[in-house]
Amino acid sequence: MFRSDTKFDSGTGWPSFFNPVKGAITEHVDDSHGMRRVEVRSASSGIHLGHVFDDGPPPTHKRYCINGNVLKFVPDNAK
């Protein structure tokens, strides 16, 4: 869903990324808890991954805050 070279330390305690792999996630408006956020789900399974915010680093300025329990490191054998 995210390449390790897009991970950064956001200071939030959550694994944070600035760019998802194309087609790996979907985004959905989340109005729960009295606020408007954008929920991130897996495109393949539909499970909740976390939320995305507009305060990340360049070049995307996005901060995808992802639940570390749903992440699994998969080496890129193409490199």
C-alpha positions, 0 to 999 in steps of 0.5 A: 500500500505504501513504499518504505521510501515514502515513510516519515516521522510525523511525531504522531506515534503512528506510521506515516507516509506521504504517498500511497502506491497507485490503486492500493487505497480508497478514500472516504469522508468520515464525519464521526467523532464531531469532525470531518476527516478522510478515512483510508481503506485498502482497495483490495479488502476494504479494511480501515487503515487510518486517515489522511491529512493535508499537513504532510511533507512535500511533494504531496503535503499529505500525511497518511496516518496508518494503523501499524497493525495492518501493515506488513513489510514486503521486500521489493524484489524488482530492485 
